[in-house]
Amino acid sequence: MMRFFAAFLLIGGISLAGSDGPLFPWLNLFGVGLIWTVALILRRMPLEEN
């Protein structure tokens, strides 16, 4: 479940980071922040052992 949440955050972060920069630069920064959040979530997520 957490991986799906991380995937949705990553997609949202990429779409915001690629949005209109000169008019709304805070959206780009928010997108980069979401990408960093996903990286931290995935880094702290334990590996599943099957």
N, CA, C and O atoms as a GROMACS GRO file, in nm:
protein
  200
    1MET      N    1   0.082  -0.119   0.000
    1MET     CA    2   0.000   0.000   0.000
    1MET      C    3   0.087   0.126   0.000
    1MET      O    4   0.057   0.224  -0.068
    2MET      N    5   0.194   0.121   0.078
    2MET     CA    6   0.282   0.238   0.086
    2MET      C    7   0.353   0.263  -0.046
    2MET      O    8   0.382   0.378  -0.080
    3ARG      N    9   0.380   0.157  -0.121
    3ARG     CA   10   0.445   0.175  -0.250
    3ARG      C   11   0.353   0.246  -0.350
    3ARG      O   12   0.400   0.326  -0.430
    4PHE      N   13   0.224   0.217  -0.344
    4PHE     CA   14   0.130   0.286  -0.433
    4PHE      C   15   0.121   0.434  -0.397
    4PHE      O   16   0.115   0.520  -0.485
    5PHE      N   17   0.119   0.462  -0.267
    5PHE     CA   18   0.117   0.600  -0.221
    5PHE      C   19   0.242   0.674  -0.267
    5PHE      O   20   0.235   0.788  -0.313
    6ALA      N   21   0.357   0.608  -0.256
    6ALA     CA   22   0.483   0.668  -0.301
    6ALA      C   23   0.482   0.690  -0.451
    6ALA      O   24   0.533   0.790  -0.500
    7ALA      N   25   0.424   0.597  -0.525
    7ALA     CA   26   0.417   0.612  -0.671
    7ALA      C   27   0.328   0.730  -0.710
    7ALA      O   28   0.362   0.805  -0.801
    8PHE      N   29   0.216   0.748  -0.641
    8PHE     CA   30   0.129   0.862  -0.670
    8PHE      C   31   0.197   0.994  -0.636
    8PHE      O   32   0.183   1.092  -0.708
    9LEU      N   33   0.271   0.996  -0.524
    9LEU     CA   34   0.344   1.117  -0.489
    9LEU      C   35   0.452   1.148  -0.592
    9LEU      O   36   0.474   1.264  -0.627
   10LEU      N   37   0.520   1.045  -0.640
   10LEU     CA   38   0.624   1.065  -0.740
   10LEU      C   39   0.567   1.121  -0.870
   10LEU      O   40   0.624   1.212  -0.928
   11ILE      N   41   0.456   1.067  -0.914
   11ILE     CA   42   0.392   1.116  -1.036
   11ILE      C   43   0.348   1.262  -1.018
   11ILE      O   44   0.366   1.344  -1.108
   12GLY      N   45   0.290   1.292  -0.903
   12GLY     CA   46   0.250   1.430  -0.876
   12GLY      C   47   0.369   1.524  -0.869
   12GLY      O   48   0.363   1.636  -0.919
   13GLY      N   49   0.477   1.478  -0.808
   13GLY     CA   50   0.597   1.560  -0.800
   13GLY      C   51   0.659   1.588  -0.935
   13GLY      O   52   0.703   1.700  -0.962
   14ILE      N   53   0.663   1.487  -1.020
   14ILE     CA   54   0.719   1.506  -1.154
   14ILE      C   55   0.632   1.602  -1.235
   14ILE      O   56   0.683   1.686  -1.308
   15SER      N   57   0.500   1.588  -1.223
   15SER     CA   58   0.412   1.677  -1.300
   15SER      C   59   0.420   1.820  -1.250
   15SER      O   60   0.413   1.914  -1.330
   16LEU      N   61   0.436   1.840  -1.118
   16LEU     CA   62   0.449   1.975  -1.066
   16LEU      C   63   0.585   2.035  -1.096
   16LEU      O   64   0.596   2.155  -1.123
   17ALA      N   65   0.690   1.953  -1.092
   17ALA     CA   66   0.824   2.004  -1.120
   17ALA      C   67   0.837   2.046  -1.266
   17ALA      O   68   0.920   2.131  -1.298
   18GLY      N   69   0.758   1.989  -1.354
   18GLY     CA   70   0.764   2.024  -1.495
   18GLY      C   71   0.662   2.128  -1.536
   18GLY      O   72   0.644   2.153  -1.655
   19SER      N   73   0.594   2.188  -1.440
   19SER     CA   74   0.490   2.286  -1.472
   19SER      C   75   0.551   2.422  -1.507
   19SER      O   76   0.673   2.435  -1.516
   20ASP      N   77   0.466   2.521  -1.526
   20ASP     CA   78   0.510   2.655  -1.567
   20ASP      C   79   0.598   2.718  -1.460
   20ASP      O   80   0.551   2.755  -1.353
   21GLY      N   81   0.726   2.729  -1.489
   21GLY     CA   82   0.822   2.779  -1.392
   21GLY      C   83   0.825   2.929  -1.375
   21GLY      O   84   0.819   2.977  -1.261
   22PRO      N   85   0.834   3.007  -1.482
   22PRO     CA   86   0.848   3.152  -1.464
   22PRO      C   87   0.728   3.218  -1.398
   22PRO      O   88   0.744   3.317  -1.326
   23LEU      N   89   0.608   3.166  -1.422
   23LEU     CA   90   0.490   3.229  -1.364
   23LEU      C   91   0.465   3.184  -1.221
   23LEU      O   92   0.429   3.265  -1.136
   24PHE      N   93   0.485   3.056  -1.193
   24PHE     CA   94   0.456   2.999  -1.062
   24PHE      C   95   0.574   2.913  -1.017
   24PHE      O   96   0.565   2.790  -1.024
   25PRO      N   97   0.682   2.974  -0.970
   25PRO     CA   98   0.800   2.892  -0.933
   25PRO      C   99   0.778   2.808  -0.808
   25PRO      O  100   0.849   2.709  -0.789
   26TRP      N  101   0.682   2.844  -0.720
   26TRP     CA  102   0.662   2.766  -0.600
   26TRP      C  103   0.603   2.629  -0.632
   26TRP      O  104   0.621   2.535  -0.555
   27LEU      N  105   0.532   2.615  -0.744
   27LEU     CA  106   0.482   2.483  -0.784
   27LEU      C  107   0.598   2.390  -0.819
   27LEU      O  108   0.595   2.272  -0.786
   28ASN      N  109   0.699   2.445  -0.885
   28ASN     CA  110   0.816   2.364  -0.918
   28ASN      C  111   0.887   2.318  -0.791
   28ASN      O  112   0.927   2.203  -0.780
   29LEU      N  113   0.902   2.410  -0.696
   29LEU     CA  114   0.968   2.374  -0.570
   29LEU      C  115   0.887   2.272  -0.491
   29LEU      O  116   0.943   2.183  -0.427
   30PHE      N  117   0.756   2.284  -0.495
   30PHE     CA  118   0.670   2.187  -0.428
   30PHE      C  119   0.684   2.049  -0.493
   30PHE      O  120   0.686   1.947  -0.424
   31GLY      N  121   0.694   2.046  -0.626
   31GLY     CA  122   0.713   1.920  -0.697
   31GLY      C  123   0.845   1.855  -0.662
   31GLY      O  124   0.852   1.734  -0.644
   32VAL      N  125   0.951   1.935  -0.654
   32VAL     CA  126   1.081   1.881  -0.615
   32VAL      C  127   1.076   1.829  -0.472
   32VAL      O  128   1.136   1.727  -0.440
   33GLY      N  129   1.004   1.899  -0.386
   33GLY     CA  130   0.986   1.853  -0.248
   33GLY      C  131   0.913   1.719  -0.241
   33GLY      O  132   0.947   1.634  -0.160
   34LEU      N  133   0.812   1.702  -0.327
   34LEU     CA  134   0.741   1.573  -0.331
   34LEU      C  135   0.833   1.461  -0.378
   34LEU      O  136   0.826   1.350  -0.326
   35ILE      N  137   0.918   1.490  -0.475
   35ILE     CA  138   1.012   1.388  -0.524
   35ILE      C  139   1.108   1.348  -0.412
   35ILE      O  140   1.137   1.230  -0.395
   36TRP      N  141   1.158   1.446  -0.335
   36TRP     CA  142   1.247   1.415  -0.223
   36TRP      C  143   1.173   1.335  -0.115
   36TRP      O  144   1.232   1.246  -0.054
   37THR      N  145   1.046   1.366  -0.092
   37THR     CA  146   0.967   1.291   0.005
   37THR      C  147   0.952   1.146  -0.036
   37THR      O  148   0.962   1.057   0.048
   38VAL      N  149   0.927   1.122  -0.164
   38VAL     CA  150   0.916   0.986  -0.214
   38VAL      C  151   1.048   0.912  -0.197
   38VAL      O  152   1.051   0.795  -0.159
   39ALA      N  153   1.158   0.981  -0.225
   39ALA     CA  154   1.289   0.918  -0.209
   39ALA      C  155   1.313   0.878  -0.063
   39ALA      O  156   1.366   0.770  -0.036
   40LEU      N  157   1.273   0.963   0.030
   40LEU     CA  158   1.289   0.928   0.172
   40LEU      C  159   1.198   0.814   0.214
   40LEU      O  160   1.238   0.727   0.291
   41ILE      N  161   1.075   0.812   0.163
   41ILE     CA  162   0.982   0.704   0.196
   41ILE      C  163   1.036   0.572   0.145
   41ILE      O  164   1.038   0.473   0.219
   42LEU      N  165   1.081   0.570   0.020
   42LEU     CA  166   1.130   0.445  -0.037
   42LEU      C  167   1.261   0.401   0.027
   42LEU      O  168   1.289   0.281   0.034
   43ARG      N  169   1.341   0.495   0.071
   43ARG     CA  170   1.468   0.459   0.135
   43ARG      C  171   1.445   0.396   0.272
   43ARG      O  172   1.519   0.306   0.312
   44ARG      N  173   1.344   0.442   0.344
   44ARG     CA  174   1.316   0.388   0.478
   44ARG      C  175   1.225   0.266   0.476
   44ARG      O  176   1.205   0.202   0.580
   45MET      N  177   1.170   0.232   0.360
   45MET     CA  178   1.080   0.118   0.351
   45MET      C  179   1.161  -0.012   0.356
   45MET      O  180   1.257  -0.028   0.281
   46PRO      N  181   1.122  -0.104   0.443
   46PRO     CA  182   1.196  -0.231   0.448
   46PRO      C  183   1.168  -0.316   0.326
   46PRO      O  184   1.060  -0.309   0.266
   47LEU      N  185   1.266  -0.395   0.289
   47LEU     CA  186   1.248  -0.486   0.177
   47LEU      C  187   1.160  -0.603   0.219
   47LEU      O  188   1.172  -0.655   0.330
   48GLU      N  189   1.073  -0.643   0.130
   48GLU     CA  190   0.986  -0.756   0.160
   48GLU      C  191   1.061  -0.886   0.133
   48GLU      O  192   1.126  -0.902   0.030
   49GLU      N  193   1.051  -0.976   0.227
   49GLU     CA  194   1.114  -1.107   0.209
   49GLU      C  195   1.005  -1.210   0.187
   49GLU      O  196   0.914  -1.226   0.269
   50ASN      N  197   1.014  -1.281   0.075
   50ASN     CA  198   0.914  -1.384   0.044
   50ASN      C  199   0.978  -1.519   0.049
   50ASN      O  200   0.910  -1.619   0.026
   0.00000   0.00000   0.00000
